[in-house]
Amino acid sequence: MTKAYDWTPAQLKTELITHGRNLTIKTNEYKGLCEAYAAAERDYSMAFESKATVLRIEGMPVTIIERMVKGDKMVADLRYKRDVAKGVMKACESAMNNIRVVIQLYQSILKAEIEERNLEGRVNP
């Protein structure tokens, strides 16, 4: 039987430990990124509503308030920061998912290696 990888179970276990640590690091990073995104969303929403309220009080037609608010430099900058925070958070999510897939792959390979060694031990005592 041909092996998919020439790794020993010990090497696979080392890889699993390494990737497990990487996942823990990314998970902790993700928590901070979620907080940053939530704060950016809060700041943008508050600025948007504040500017919209001012424009309503000034008598601006309701139909164009949203466009005018989005065009405001301060509001646009906050929206940009929110969008960047969201993108960074999603990139971290993707990295975590990739690490999980690699861990599952290594677990499957390790399981197959152990089963193969057990079978070889039974066939050739």
C-alpha positions in Angstrom: 0.0 0.0 0.0 1.4 3.4 -0.9 1.4 6.1 1.7 0.1 9.6 0.9 2.8 11.1 3.1 6.0 9.9 4.5 5.4 11.4 7.9 5.7 9.5 11.1 2.9 9.7 13.6 5.3 11.7 15.8 5.7 14.3 13.1 2.0 14.4 12.5 1.4 14.9 16.2 3.9 17.8 16.2 2.1 19.4 13.3 -1.2 19.0 15.1 0.1 20.7 18.2 1.6 23.5 16.1 -1.6 24.1 14.2 -3.6 23.9 17.4 -1.5 26.7 18.9 -1.9 28.7 15.7 -5.6 28.3 16.0 -5.6 29.5 19.6 -3.6 32.5 18.6 -6.0 33.3 15.7 -9.0 32.8 18.0 -7.6 35.3 20.5 -6.8 37.7 17.6 -10.3 37.3 16.3 -11.8 38.3 19.6 -10.0 41.6 19.4 -10.9 42.1 15.8 -14.6 41.5 16.6 -14.4 44.2 19.3 -12.7 46.6 16.8 -15.4 46.0 14.2 -18.2 46.5 16.8 -16.6 49.8 17.9 -16.2 50.9 14.3 -19.8 50.0 13.5 -21.0 51.9 16.6 -19.0 55.0 15.7 -20.2 55.0 12.2 -23.9 54.4 13.1 -23.7 57.2 15.7 -22.1 59.7 13.3 -24.6 58.7 10.6 -27.6 59.3 12.8 -26.2 62.5 14.3 -25.6 64.0 10.8 -29.0 62.8 9.5 -30.7 64.4 12.5 -28.9 67.7 11.8 -29.9 67.6 8.2 -33.6 66.8 9.1 -33.6 69.8 11.5 -32.2 72.0 8.8 -35.1 71.0 6.5 -33.3 68.8 4.0 -35.7 66.6 2.0 -35.9 63.2 3.5 -35.3 61.5 0.2 -31.7 62.8 -0.1 -30.6 62.8 3.5 -29.0 59.3 3.3 -26.9 60.3 0.2 -25.8 63.5 1.8 -24.8 61.8 5.1 -22.8 59.2 3.3 -21.0 61.9 1.4 -20.0 63.7 4.6 -16.2 63.3 5.0 -16.3 62.4 8.7 -19.1 59.8 8.1 -17.4 58.4 5.0 -14.1 58.0 7.0 -15.9 56.2 9.7 -17.6 54.0 7.2 -14.3 53.2 5.6 -12.8 52.3 9.0 -15.8 50.0 9.7 -15.5 48.3 6.3 -11.7 47.7 6.8 -12.4 46.3 10.3 -15.0 44.0 8.8 -12.6 42.8 6.1 -9.8 42.2 8.5 -12.2 40.2 10.8 -13.4 38.1 7.8 -9.8 37.4 6.8 -9.0 36.2 10.3 -12.2 34.0 10.1 -10.9 32.5 6.9 -7.5 31.9 8.3 -9.1 30.1 11.3 -11.1 27.9 9.0 -8.0 27.1 6.9 -6.2 26.0 10.1 -9.2 23.9 11.1 -9.1 22.1 7.7 -5.4 21.4 8.0 -5.9 20.1 11.5 -8.7 17.8 10.2 -6.4 16.6 7.4 -3.5 15.8 9.8 -6.0 14.0 12.1 -7.2 11.9 9.2 -3.7 11.1 8.1 -2.6 10.2 11.6 -5.6 8.0 12.1 -4.9 6.2 8.8 -1.2 5.8 9.7 -2.1 4.3 13.1 -4.6 2.0 11.6 -2.1 0.9 8.9 0.6 0.2 11.6 -1.9 -1.8 13.6 -2.8 -3.9 10.5 0.8 -4.4 9.7 1.4 -5.5 13.3 -1.4 -8.1 13.0 -0.3 -9.4 9.6 3.4 -9.7 10.5 3.6 -10.5 14.2 
